[in-house]
Amino acid sequence: MKAEEHNLDTNTLHLLRQTIQHFREHNQRAYLTGGSLRNLLLGEPCGDWDIVTDGNVPLLARSLADKLAGYYVHLHDKASRVVVKHEGQETIIDIAPIKGNSIEEDLGQRDFTINAIAAPLAEIVQLLETGNVVVALAGTRGGVGTRDILIDPLNGFADIQARQIKAVDDNVFKHDPLRMLRAVRLKTRYRLTIEPETENLIKRDARLLPLAAPERIHDELYAILESDGATVQLRYLDALGLFTVLIPEFIPARGMRQPSPHYWDVLEHSLESVGALERLVGMIQRGGYAGDHKGPLPTLPHPRPYGGEGRPEVEEGRPDKGEDRPDVGVDAGKGRSDKGEGRPDVGVDAGKGRSDKGEGRPDVGEGRSDKGEGRSDKGDGRPDKGDGRPDVEEGRPDKGEGRSDKGEGRPDVEEGRPDKGDNRLEVEEGRSDKGEGRSDKGDNRPDVGEGGTDEVDAGLDTLAEIRTLLREAEQQGIFQFDSLTAPRMKLAALLHDVGKPITYFTGADGNIHFYDHPQAGIPLAQQIMTRLSAGTQDRRLVQLVVAHHMRPGQLAHLDTVTPRAIRRYFVDLGPVGIHVALFSLADHIATLGPVWDEYTKRPDSSWERHLALVRLLLTRYVRERESILPARLVGPEELMRRLKLEPGPLIGQLLEYIAEAQAEGQIHSKEEALWLAEEKLHGRK
């Protein structure tokens, strides 16, 4: 394998030759080891170069940085880094001292046998230049001595050939518990297996994981979630006993039943929501279902839900009052009351991928700086509302309170229970929402095919339109498609129902309820994200998804979605509203589990209506944002000066009152805005 075949550019080879010369000039040995050599032997790209030496590491690294016209980075007491930039690319060389009295003793103190191999740097570079590394990659011990140059006291090369991860000894995880997550990350990244004895060691020591630094846990977990098939990896973490050590809030969710149409219990639904998000993104990218998997994304064999019937057991003829589901049954507006507080959700993860920086060497950079994995909201520029819940202004009637639910296709509000406002729905005054034979209310009604319209074809068209809208949002700088499957968005999907275990309630009639679980989940999600050392933007995204994941599904069941409802949705969420809307579709998919594909083909499916609502929200925000979130006619300072008011919550309430009237076309000038505010004040008095 020649250097160019291993993706080594001429500049990198030149730097490595200079590095070899530098160590020779100082009469010091230099060994390539750890993740660098492992990647070369696996045929994978080498992200950086891990060198160990028995010389003075800081001195050697500083002088090497000068020689290569790079810069020196002090990593910790022993290890140092040299970074060289060339034409927009970085070459990283990490240098550490040999631990113990020999290179063999150093290798014995590493984590896994595939990382416990070393070779003289000069000989490895020569092999890369001449192409003889191919002998090692092919597993041949002959040739021109390729195998002989490897220093391999623990037979790590054989494990590389077998593509398996094996601990160097029985105490490897006791010495550094983070290695348990690293094993899963390496398995995921390089498509390896973890050999059974090492799996048993992880299960034995899983309880030690919290002893690792939170920043290091964060980095490993995010790396595991970066790849497709995250549900598979989360299930694997669970099988090893690591998942509920990381997130003990899920312990009571295991086996916790949910009302129909939920296919899974609370824990399984949470795990499946991550895979459903990945699946949804694939469907949108294709603009339809063609070539899509049947059922959820492949995972490890599913546990039998609720005792094996394939869906939660529900007594025949018992009304379905589950708070947490999209409608699955008679279509919205006909014949079924939907008490569901669990509409599908979708989140955003703009976490950036990271390269493997040579496992098996001393851990570097535990004090991680948050490099802006999340983008700041660039949408309407409105102030953040605090805890992620829609704000209810003083004096503004909450449309959910005290209303009678006449439309059976709308999410129901429990009789006698005030709507907390977090998921309120705007209904036109004076309109009776009968749900049957609804009339067209203009372009704010989700456009759903009637009668003979082919449901699957309608879904294909809507998904293609959603994809177009998302591309336009990307061009506007308010959305990034990759953010939908970034680690923080997958965590949002995982945690969206974390409030269910503490709100589980069985009514006198035996029906299961999860009243106000989004609000109950907010502090739990924040607690988890803080424990995982997540950045501010990541915590904020998860909080918004948890708090609002039901709103799009509830809006989808209204006969008409008013401009005010759309405006309030995006005032509360800004650009994150795009992610929440999309996640609600993924939640819908995960709710139904393996029966989702067949369900979407039924004439009474609410899927097309849900898709149409998401398209409506995206259309308004992406193409008509100025009309629903117009620039302010008057600012807070002028409002206070003209009306002689003191700073306080009232100012924000008046500004929002003005903005709503402006968005609805009631006012068009600063003077009209001030007059309206004054009238509002007099009305309060």
C-alpha positions as CSV (number, residue, x, y, z in Angstrom):
1,M,0.0,0.0,0.0
2,K,1.6,3.2,-1.2
3,A,1.3,6.4,0.8
4,E,-1.2,7.9,-1.6
5,E,-3.3,4.8,-1.2
6,H,-3.4,5.4,2.6
7,N,-4.5,9.0,2.0
8,L,-1.1,10.4,3.1
9,D,-0.4,13.6,1.2
10,T,3.1,14.7,0.2
11,N,3.2,17.3,2.9
12,T,2.4,14.8,5.7
13,L,5.1,12.5,4.5
14,H,7.6,15.4,4.4
15,L,6.7,16.3,8.0
16,L,7.1,12.7,9.1
17,R,10.5,12.5,7.5
18,Q,11.6,15.7,9.2
19,T,10.3,14.3,12.5
20,I,12.4,11.1,12.1
21,Q,15.4,13.3,11.3
22,H,14.7,15.4,14.4
23,F,14.8,12.4,16.7
24,R,17.9,11.1,15.1
25,E,19.7,14.4,15.6
26,H,18.8,14.2,19.3
27,N,19.8,10.5,19.5
28,Q,16.4,9.5,20.7
29,R,14.2,6.6,19.7
30,A,10.7,7.3,18.3
31,Y,8.0,4.7,18.2
32,L,4.6,5.0,16.5
33,T,2.0,3.5,18.7
34,G,-1.6,3.7,20.0
35,G,-4.5,4.7,17.7
36,S,-2.2,5.8,14.9
37,L,-0.6,2.4,14.3
38,R,-3.9,0.7,14.9
39,N,-5.6,2.7,12.2
40,L,-2.8,2.0,9.7
41,L,-3.1,-1.7,10.4
42,L,-6.9,-1.6,10.1
43,G,-6.6,0.3,6.8
44,E,-8.3,3.4,8.3
45,P,-7.2,7.1,8.0
46,C,-4.8,8.3,10.5
47,G,-6.1,11.4,12.2
48,D,-2.9,12.2,14.1
49,W,0.4,10.6,14.9
50,D,1.1,9.2,18.4
51,I,4.8,8.9,19.2
52,V,6.5,7.7,22.4
53,T,10.1,8.2,23.2
54,D,12.5,7.9,26.1
55,G,13.8,11.4,25.7
56,N,12.9,14.7,27.2
57,V,9.4,15.2,25.8
58,P,8.8,18.9,26.3
59,L,12.2,19.8,25.0
60,L,11.9,17.5,22.0
61,A,8.4,18.7,21.2
62,R,9.3,22.4,21.4
63,S,12.3,22.0,19.2
64,L,10.3,19.9,16.7
65,A,7.6,22.6,16.5
66,D,10.3,25.1,15.6
67,K,11.7,22.8,13.0
68,L,8.3,22.1,11.3
69,A,7.2,25.8,11.6
70,G,4.3,24.6,13.7
71,Y,3.3,25.4,17.3
72,Y,3.7,23.7,20.6
73,V,0.8,22.7,22.9
74,H,1.4,21.5,26.4
75,L,-1.2,18.7,27.1
76,H,-0.4,17.7,30.6
77,D,2.6,17.0,32.9
78,K,4.1,14.5,30.4
79,A,2.5,14.7,27.0
80,S,3.0,17.4,24.4
81,R,1.6,18.2,21.0
82,V,2.9,19.7,17.8
83,V,0.4,21.2,15.4
84,V,1.4,22.1,11.8
85,K,-1.0,23.9,9.5
86,H,-0.6,23.7,5.8
87,E,-3.1,24.9,3.1
88,G,-6.0,24.7,5.5
89,Q,-5.2,21.3,6.9
90,E,-3.6,20.3,10.3
91,T,-1.1,17.7,11.0
92,I,-1.0,16.7,14.7
93,I,1.9,14.9,16.3
94,D,1.5,13.9,19.9
95,I,4.6,13.0,21.9
96,A,4.6,11.2,25.2
97,P,7.3,9.5,27.3
98,I,7.6,5.7,27.5
99,K,6.0,4.5,30.7
100,G,8.2,2.1,32.6
101,N,11.6,0.8,31.7
102,S,10.8,-0.4,28.2
103,I,8.4,0.0,25.3
104,E,7.0,-3.4,26.1
105,E,6.2,-2.4,29.7
106,D,4.6,0.8,28.3
107,L,2.3,-1.3,26.0
108,G,1.3,-3.5,28.9
109,Q,-0.2,-0.5,30.7
110,R,-2.6,0.5,27.8
111,D,-6.3,-0.3,27.4
112,F,-6.8,-2.8,24.6
113,T,-4.5,-5.1,22.7
114,I,-5.2,-3.4,19.4
115,N,-3.8,-0.2,20.9
116,A,-0.8,-2.0,22.5
117,I,1.3,-2.3,19.4
118,A,4.3,-0.2,18.6
119,A,6.8,0.1,15.7
120,P,9.8,2.3,15.0
121,L,8.5,5.4,13.3
122,A,11.2,5.4,10.6
123,E,10.4,1.8,9.5
124,I,6.6,2.5,9.4
125,V,7.1,5.6,7.2
126,Q,9.5,3.6,4.9
127,L,6.8,0.9,4.5
128,L,4.2,3.6,3.7
129,E,6.5,4.9,1.0
130,T,7.3,1.5,-0.5
131,G,3.9,-0.1,-0.1
132,N,4.9,-3.0,2.1
133,V,2.3,-2.2,4.8
134,V,-0.1,-4.1,2.6
135,V,1.5,-7.3,3.9
136,A,0.5,-6.4,7.5
137,L,-3.0,-5.4,6.4
138,A,-3.4,-8.7,4.5
139,G,-2.3,-10.6,7.6
140,T,0.7,-12.2,6.0
141,R,3.7,-12.8,8.1
142,G,6.1,-13.2,5.3
143,G,7.1,-10.6,2.7
144,V,10.0,-8.3,3.7
145,G,9.7,-8.4,7.4
146,T,6.6,-6.2,7.9
147,R,5.4,-8.4,10.8
148,D,8.9,-8.4,12.3
149,I,9.0,-4.6,12.8
150,L,5.9,-4.7,15.1
151,I,6.5,-4.7,18.8
152,D,3.5,-6.7,19.9
153,P,3.8,-8.4,23.4
154,L,0.0,-8.9,23.8
155,N,-0.7,-10.3,20.3
156,G,-2.7,-7.2,19.4
157,F,-2.0,-7.7,15.7
158,A,-3.9,-11.0,15.8
159,D,-6.9,-9.1,17.3
160,I,-6.6,-6.5,14.6
161,Q,-6.8,-9.3,12.0
162,A,-9.9,-10.7,13.9
163,R,-11.3,-7.2,14.2
164,Q,-12.0,-7.6,17.9
165,I,-11.4,-5.5,21.0
166,K,-9.7,-7.3,23.9
167,A,-8.7,-5.8,27.2
168,V,-5.0,-6.0,28.1
169,D,-5.8,-7.4,31.5
170,D,-8.6,-7.9,34.1
171,N,-8.1,-4.5,35.8
172,V,-8.0,-2.2,32.7
173,F,-11.4,-0.6,33.5
174,K,-10.7,-0.2,37.2
175,H,-7.6,1.8,36.2
176,D,-9.7,4.1,34.0
177,P,-13.5,3.5,33.8
178,L,-13.9,5.7,30.8
179,R,-12.3,2.9,28.8
180,M,-15.6,1.1,28.9
181,L,-17.2,3.8,26.7
182,R,-14.2,3.9,24.6
183,A,-14.5,0.2,23.8
184,V,-18.1,0.8,22.5
185,R,-17.0,3.9,20.6
186,L,-14.2,1.9,18.9
187,K,-16.6,-0.9,18.1
188,T,-19.0,1.6,16.5
189,R,-16.4,3.6,14.6
190,Y,-14.4,0.8,13.1
191,R,-17.1,-2.0,12.9
192,L,-15.3,-4.2,15.4
193,T,-16.6,-6.7,18.0
194,I,-15.8,-6.8,21.7
195,E,-14.7,-10.2,22.7
196,P,-16.9,-12.0,25.4
197,E,-14.4,-11.8,28.3
198,T,-14.0,-8.1,27.8
199,E,-17.8,-7.7,27.7
200,N,-18.0,-9.5,31.0
201,L,-15.3,-7.2,32.5
202,I,-17.4,-4.2,31.4
203,K,-20.5,-5.6,33.0
204,R,-18.6,-6.2,36.2
205,D,-17.1,-2.7,36.4
206,A,-20.0,-0.7,34.8
207,R,-20.9,1.0,38.1
208,L,-17.4,2.7,38.1
209,L,-18.2,4.8,35.0
210,P,-19.3,7.9,36.9
211,L,-15.8,8.1,38.4
212,A,-14.5,9.3,35.0
213,A,-14.4,13.0,34.3
214,P,-17.8,14.3,32.9
215,E,-16.0,16.0,30.0
216,R,-14.5,12.8,28.9
217,I,-17.8,10.9,29.2
218,H,-19.4,13.6,27.1
219,D,-16.8,13.2,24.3
220,E,-17.1,9.4,24.2
221,L,-20.9,9.4,24.3
222,Y,-21.2,12.0,21.6
223,A,-18.8,10.0,19.4
224,I,-20.9,6.9,19.9
225,L,-24.0,8.8,18.9
226,E,-22.5,10.4,15.8
227,S,-22.9,7.3,13.6
228,D,-26.1,6.0,12.1
229,G,-27.7,3.2,14.0
230,A,-27.5,5.0,17.4
231,T,-30.4,3.0,18.8
232,V,-28.3,-0.2,18.3
233,Q,-25.4,1.3,20.2
234,L,-27.7,2.6,23.0
235,R,-29.1,-0.9,23.3
236,Y,-25.6,-2.3,23.5
237,L,-24.7,0.1,26.2
238,D,-27.8,-1.1,28.0
239,A,-26.8,-4.7,27.6
240,L,-23.4,-4.0,29.1
241,G,-25.1,-2.2,32.1
242,L,-23.7,1.2,31.1
243,F,-26.9,2.9,29.9
244,T,-28.7,3.3,33.2
245,V,-25.4,4.1,34.9
246,L,-25.1,7.1,32.6
247,I,-28.8,8.0,32.8
248,P,-30.4,6.4,36.0
249,E,-33.5,8.5,35.3
250,F,-34.5,5.7,32.9
251,I,-34.4,2.9,35.5
252,P,-38.2,3.2,36.3
253,A,-39.0,3.5,32.6
254,R,-38.0,-0.1,31.9
255,G,-41.2,-2.1,31.4
256,M,-43.5,0.9,32.1
257,R,-46.5,0.3,30.0
258,Q,-48.1,3.0,27.8
259,P,-51.6,3.2,26.4
260,S,-52.4,2.2,22.9
261,P,-51.3,2.8,20.2
262,H,-47.8,2.8,21.8
263,Y,-46.0,-0.4,20.7
264,W,-43.2,0.0,23.2
265,D,-42.9,0.6,26.9
266,V,-41.5,4.0,28.0
267,L,-37.8,2.9,27.8
268,E,-38.1,1.1,24.5
269,H,-40.0,4.0,23.0
270,S,-37.3,6.4,24.1
271,L,-34.6,4.3,22.5
272,E,-36.6,3.7,19.3
273,S,-37.2,7.4,18.9
274,V,-33.5,7.9,18.2
275,G,-33.6,5.4,15.4
276,A,-36.9,6.8,14.1
277,L,-35.2,10.2,13.9
278,E,-32.5,8.7,11.7
279,R,-35.1,7.0,9.6
280,L,-37.1,10.2,9.1
281,V,-34.0,12.1,8.0
282,G,-33.3,9.4,5.4
283,M,-36.9,9.6,4.2
284,I,-36.7,13.4,3.8
285,Q,-33.3,13.2,2.1
286,R,-34.8,10.9,-0.5
287,G,-38.0,12.9,-0.7
288,G,-40.1,9.9,0.0
289,Y,-40.3,6.3,1.2
290,A,-38.6,4.6,-1.8
291,G,-35.9,2.2,-0.6
292,D,-36.8,2.9,3.0
293,H,-36.5,0.1,5.6
294,K,-39.7,-1.6,6.6
295,G,-40.4,-1.0,10.2
296,P,-37.9,0.8,12.5
297,L,-34.3,0.9,11.7
298,P,-32.6,-2.4,12.3
299,T,-31.6,-2.8,15.9
300,L,-30.6,-5.6,18.2
301,P,-33.5,-8.1,18.7
302,H,-36.3,-6.2,20.4
303,P,-37.6,-7.4,23.7
304,R,-41.2,-8.6,23.4
305,P,-43.3,-5.6,24.2
306,Y,-45.8,-5.9,27.0
307,G,-45.7,-9.6,27.3
308,G,-45.5,-10.5,23.6
309,E,-48.7,-9.3,21.9
310,G,-46.9,-6.8,19.8
311,R,-48.6,-3.8,21.4
312,P,-49.7,-2.6,24.8
313,E,-52.5,-4.7,26.2
314,V,-55.7,-2.6,26.2
315,E,-59.0,-3.9,27.4
316,E,-61.4,-4.4,24.5
317,G,-63.8,-1.6,24.1
318,R,-62.0,0.5,26.6
319,P,-61.7,4.1,25.5
320,D,-58.1,5.1,24.7
321,K,-57.1,8.1,26.9
322,G,-53.4,7.9,26.6
323,E,-51.8,11.3,26.9
324,D,-48.8,10.4,24.8
325,R,-49.5,9.4,21.3
326,P,-50.3,10.5,17.8
327,D,-53.7,9.5,16.6
328,V,-53.8,6.0,15.3
329,G,-57.2,4.9,14.5
330,V,-60.0,6.9,13.1
331,D,-58.7,10.0,11.4
332,A,-58.6,13.2,13.2
333,G,-62.0,14.8,13.2
334,K,-63.9,11.6,13.0
335,G,-65.1,9.3,15.7
336,R,-62.2,9.2,18.2
337,S,-61.1,11.5,21.0
338,D,-57.4,11.9,21.1
339,K,-56.2,12.6,24.6
340,G,-52.7,12.2,23.6
341,E,-50.0,14.2,25.1
342,G,-47.4,12.3,23.2
343,R,-47.2,13.5,19.7
344,P,-44.0,12.7,17.8
345,D,-41.0,14.9,18.4
346,V,-37.8,15.8,16.6
347,G,-34.7,17.7,17.8
348,V,-31.4,19.2,16.5
349,D,-27.9,18.1,17.1
350,A,-25.3,20.2,15.5
351,G,-22.5,18.5,17.2
352,K,-19.3,18.3,15.1
353,G,-17.6,15.0,14.4
354,R,-14.3,14.4,16.1
355,S,-11.4,12.3,15.0
356,D,-10.0,9.5,17.1
357,K,-6.9,10.9,18.8
358,G,-5.0,7.7,19.4
359,E,-6.6,5.5,22.0
360,G,-4.3,3.6,24.2
361,R,-2.1,6.6,24.9
362,P,-2.4,8.9,27.9
363,D,-5.7,10.6,27.9
364,V,-5.4,14.2,26.6
365,G,-7.5,17.3,26.9
366,E,-9.9,16.3,29.6
367,G,-10.8,19.9,30.2
368,R,-12.7,20.2,27.0
369,S,-13.7,23.7,25.8
370,D,-17.1,23.8,24.2
371,K,-16.4,24.8,20.6
372,G,-19.9,25.9,19.7
373,E,-21.4,22.6,18.8
374,G,-24.7,24.3,18.7
375,R,-25.4,27.3,16.7
376,S,-27.0,30.4,18.2
377,D,-30.5,30.9,17.2
378,K,-30.5,33.3,14.2
379,G,-34.2,33.4,13.6
380,D,-36.5,36.1,14.8
381,G,-34.0,37.7,17.3
382,R,-36.5,37.6,20.0
383,P,-35.4,37.1,23.6
384,D,-35.2,33.6,25.0
385,K,-38.2,32.7,27.0
386,G,-36.4,31.1,29.9
387,D,-37.3,27.6,30.7
388,G,-38.4,26.5,27.3
389,R,-42.1,26.7,28.0
390,P,-44.4,29.0,26.0
391,D,-45.0,32.1,28.0
392,V,-48.5,33.2,28.9
393,E,-48.8,36.9,29.3
394,E,-50.8,38.5,32.0
395,G,-54.2,39.4,30.8
396,R,-53.9,37.2,27.8
397,P,-56.5,34.4,27.9
398,D,-55.1,30.9,27.7
399,K,-57.2,29.4,24.9
400,G,-56.9,26.0,26.5
401,E,-58.6,26.9,29.8
402,G,-62.2,26.1,30.3
403,R,-62.9,25.3,26.7
404,S,-65.1,22.4,25.7
405,D,-63.6,20.0,23.3
406,K,-66.2,19.6,20.6
407,G,-63.9,18.5,17.9
408,E,-63.1,14.8,18.4
409,G,-60.1,15.1,16.1
410,R,-58.4,17.5,18.4
411,P,-56.2,16.6,21.3
412,D,-58.5,16.6,24.3
413,V,-57.9,18.4,27.5
414,E,-58.9,16.5,30.6
415,E,-62.2,17.8,31.9
416,G,-61.9,20.2,34.7
417,R,-58.1,20.4,34.2
418,P,-56.8,23.8,33.2
419,D,-54.5,23.8,30.2
420,K,-51.1,24.8,31.5
421,G,-50.5,26.8,28.4
422,D,-47.4,24.9,27.3
423,N,-49.2,23.1,24.5
424,R,-52.2,25.4,24.0
425,L,-53.9,25.5,20.7
426,E,-55.3,28.6,19.1
427,V,-58.9,28.1,18.0
428,E,-60.8,30.8,16.1
429,E,-63.3,32.5,18.3
430,G,-66.8,31.6,17.6
431,R,-65.9,28.5,15.6
432,S,-67.4,25.2,16.6
433,D,-64.9,22.5,15.8
434,K,-67.1,19.6,14.9
435,G,-64.5,17.6,13.2
436,E,-66.8,16.2,10.6
437,G,-67.1,17.4,7.1
438,R,-64.9,20.4,7.8
439,S,-64.9,23.3,5.4
440,D,-61.8,24.8,3.9
441,K,-60.6,27.6,6.1
442,G,-58.0,29.0,3.7
443,D,-54.3,28.2,3.6
444,N,-53.9,27.6,7.3
445,R,-55.6,24.3,7.2
446,P,-53.2,21.4,6.9
447,D,-53.7,20.1,3.3
448,V,-54.7,16.5,3.5
449,G,-55.9,14.4,0.7
450,E,-59.6,13.6,0.6
451,G,-61.4,10.4,-0.2
452,G,-59.8,8.8,-3.2
453,T,-56.4,10.4,-2.8
454,D,-53.6,7.9,-2.5
455,E,-52.2,8.4,1.0
456,V,-48.8,7.0,0.2
457,D,-48.4,9.3,-2.9
458,A,-49.5,12.3,-0.9
459,G,-46.9,11.5,1.7
460,L,-44.2,11.2,-0.9
461,D,-45.1,14.6,-2.3
462,T,-45.2,16.2,1.2
463,L,-41.8,14.8,2.2
464,A,-40.3,16.1,-1.0
465,E,-41.8,19.6,-0.3
466,I,-40.4,19.4,3.3
467,R,-37.0,18.6,1.9
468,T,-37.2,21.7,-0.4
469,L,-38.2,23.9,2.5
470,L,-35.3,22.6,4.6
471,R,-32.9,23.4,1.7
472,E,-34.2,26.9,1.5
473,A,-33.8,27.2,5.3
474,E,-30.2,26.1,4.9
475,Q,-29.6,28.8,2.3
476,Q,-31.1,31.4,4.7
477,G,-28.7,30.3,7.5
478,I,-31.5,29.3,9.9
479,F,-31.0,25.6,9.7
480,Q,-28.4,22.9,9.1
481,F,-29.6,19.6,7.7
482,D,-26.7,17.7,9.5
483,S,-28.0,19.1,12.8
484,L,-31.0,16.7,12.6
485,T,-28.8,13.7,13.3
486,A,-26.1,15.3,15.4
487,P,-25.5,13.8,18.9
488,R,-27.3,16.5,20.8
489,M,-30.4,16.0,18.6
490,K,-30.3,12.3,19.3
491,L,-30.1,13.0,23.0
492,A,-33.1,15.3,22.7
493,A,-35.0,12.4,21.0
494,L,-33.8,10.0,23.7
495,L,-34.9,12.3,26.5
496,H,-38.2,13.7,25.1
497,D,-40.3,11.5,27.4
498,V,-38.0,11.4,30.4
499,G,-40.8,13.0,32.5
500,K,-43.1,10.0,32.0
501,P,-42.0,7.8,34.9
502,I,-42.6,10.5,37.5
503,T,-46.0,11.4,36.0
504,Y,-47.3,7.8,35.5
505,F,-50.9,7.6,36.7
506,T,-53.6,4.9,36.4
507,G,-57.1,6.2,36.5
508,A,-60.1,4.6,38.3
509,D,-61.0,3.1,34.9
510,G,-57.6,1.5,34.5
511,N,-56.4,3.9,31.8
512,I,-52.8,5.0,31.9
513,H,-52.0,8.8,31.9
514,F,-48.8,10.9,31.9
515,Y,-50.3,14.3,32.7
516,D,-47.9,17.2,32.1
517,H,-44.9,14.9,31.4
518,P,-43.2,17.5,29.1
519,Q,-43.0,20.0,32.0
520,A,-42.0,17.3,34.5
521,G,-39.3,16.3,32.0
522,I,-37.6,19.7,31.7
523,P,-35.7,19.7,35.0
524,L,-34.8,16.0,34.6
525,A,-33.4,16.6,31.1
526,Q,-31.4,19.6,32.3
527,Q,-30.0,17.5,35.2
528,I,-28.9,14.8,32.7
529,M,-27.4,17.2,30.2
530,T,-25.5,19.0,33.0
531,R,-24.2,15.7,34.3
532,L,-23.0,14.9,30.8
533,S,-21.1,18.2,30.7
534,A,-23.1,19.3,27.6
535,G,-22.6,22.8,26.3
536,T,-25.2,25.6,26.7
537,Q,-26.6,25.3,23.2
538,D,-27.0,21.5,23.6
539,R,-28.8,21.9,26.9
540,R,-31.1,24.5,25.4
541,L,-32.0,22.3,22.4
542,V,-32.8,19.3,24.6
543,Q,-34.9,21.5,26.9
544,L,-37.0,22.9,24.0
545,V,-37.6,19.5,22.5
546,V,-38.7,18.0,25.8
547,A,-41.0,21.0,26.6
548,H,-42.6,21.3,23.2
549,H,-42.5,18.0,21.5
550,M,-46.3,17.6,21.7
551,R,-47.3,20.9,20.1
552,P,-47.0,20.0,16.4
553,G,-49.0,16.8,16.8
554,Q,-51.7,18.7,18.7
555,L,-51.9,21.4,16.1
556,A,-52.2,18.8,13.4
557,H,-55.6,17.8,14.9
558,L,-57.1,21.3,14.6
559,D,-59.5,21.9,11.8
560,T,-57.8,25.2,11.2
561,V,-54.4,26.3,12.5
562,T,-54.6,30.1,13.1
563,P,-51.8,32.5,12.2
564,R,-51.7,33.4,15.9
565,A,-51.0,29.7,16.8
566,I,-48.2,29.5,14.2
567,R,-46.7,32.8,15.4
568,R,-46.7,31.8,19.1
569,Y,-45.1,28.5,18.2
570,F,-42.1,30.3,16.5
571,V,-42.0,33.1,19.1
572,D,-41.5,30.4,21.7
573,L,-39.1,28.3,19.7
574,G,-37.4,30.3,16.9
575,P,-35.4,28.2,14.5
576,V,-35.5,25.3,16.9
577,G,-39.2,25.1,16.0
578,I,-38.1,23.4,12.7
579,H,-36.4,20.7,14.7
580,V,-39.2,20.2,17.1
581,A,-41.7,19.9,14.2
582,L,-39.6,17.3,12.5
583,F,-39.0,15.4,15.7
584,S,-42.7,15.1,16.2
585,L,-42.9,13.1,13.0
586,A,-40.1,10.8,14.3
587,D,-42.0,10.4,17.6
588,H,-45.1,9.4,15.5
589,I,-43.0,6.7,13.8
590,A,-41.6,5.4,17.1
591,T,-45.0,5.3,18.7
592,L,-46.3,2.8,16.2
593,G,-43.1,0.7,16.0
594,P,-43.0,-2.1,13.4
595,V,-46.6,-1.4,12.4
596,W,-45.9,2.1,11.2
597,D,-45.5,1.2,7.5
598,E,-48.8,-0.6,7.3
599,Y,-50.5,2.1,9.3
600,T,-49.5,4.9,6.9
601,K,-51.4,3.0,4.1
602,R,-54.7,3.0,6.0
603,P,-57.3,5.5,4.9
604,D,-57.9,6.5,8.6
605,S,-54.2,7.2,9.2
606,S,-53.4,10.6,10.7
607,W,-49.8,10.5,9.3
608,E,-50.6,12.6,6.2
609,R,-52.3,15.2,8.3
610,H,-49.3,15.4,10.6
611,L,-47.0,15.7,7.6
612,A,-49.2,18.5,6.2
613,L,-49.0,20.4,9.5
614,V,-45.2,20.2,9.6
615,R,-45.1,21.5,6.0
616,L,-47.4,24.4,6.9
617,L,-45.2,25.4,9.9
618,L,-42.1,25.2,7.7
619,T,-43.7,27.2,4.9
620,R,-44.8,30.0,7.2
621,Y,-41.4,30.2,8.9
622,V,-39.1,29.7,5.9
623,R,-41.0,31.6,3.2
624,E,-43.2,34.0,5.2
625,R,-41.2,34.7,8.3
626,E,-41.5,38.5,8.0
627,S,-45.3,38.2,8.1
628,I,-45.6,36.1,11.2
629,L,-42.6,37.6,13.0
630,P,-42.4,41.2,11.6
631,A,-39.8,43.7,12.7
632,R,-40.9,45.7,15.8
633,L,-42.8,48.9,15.2
634,V,-41.7,50.2,18.6
635,G,-38.9,49.3,20.9
636,P,-39.0,48.9,24.7
637,E,-37.2,52.2,25.4
638,E,-39.6,54.3,23.4
639,L,-42.6,52.4,24.8
640,M,-41.5,53.2,28.3
641,R,-40.8,56.8,27.5
642,R,-44.0,57.5,25.6
643,L,-46.3,55.8,28.1
644,K,-44.3,56.8,31.1
645,L,-43.7,53.3,32.3
646,E,-41.1,51.7,34.5
647,P,-39.0,48.6,33.4
648,G,-40.7,45.4,34.3
649,P,-42.6,42.4,33.0
650,L,-45.4,44.6,31.7
651,I,-43.2,46.0,29.0
652,G,-42.6,42.6,27.5
653,Q,-46.3,41.8,27.7
654,L,-47.2,45.0,25.8
655,L,-44.5,44.4,23.2
656,E,-45.9,40.9,22.6
657,Y,-49.4,42.2,22.4
658,I,-48.3,44.8,19.8
659,A,-46.4,42.1,17.8
660,E,-49.5,39.8,17.7
661,A,-51.7,42.6,16.4
662,Q,-49.0,43.6,13.9
663,A,-48.7,40.0,12.6
664,E,-52.5,39.8,12.3
665,G,-52.6,43.0,10.2
666,Q,-54.5,45.0,12.8
667,I,-51.8,47.7,13.0
668,H,-49.1,49.0,10.6
669,S,-47.3,52.0,12.2
670,K,-45.5,53.1,15.3
671,E,-48.3,55.5,16.3
672,E,-50.9,52.7,15.9
673,A,-48.7,50.5,18.1
674,L,-48.4,53.1,20.8
675,W,-52.2,53.7,20.7
676,L,-52.9,50.0,21.0
677,A,-50.6,49.7,24.0
678,E,-52.2,52.7,25.6
679,E,-55.7,51.2,25.1
680,K,-54.4,47.9,26.6
681,L,-53.1,49.8,29.6
682,H,-56.5,51.6,30.1
683,G,-58.3,48.3,29.8
684,R,-56.1,46.9,32.5
685,K,-57.0,49.8,34.8
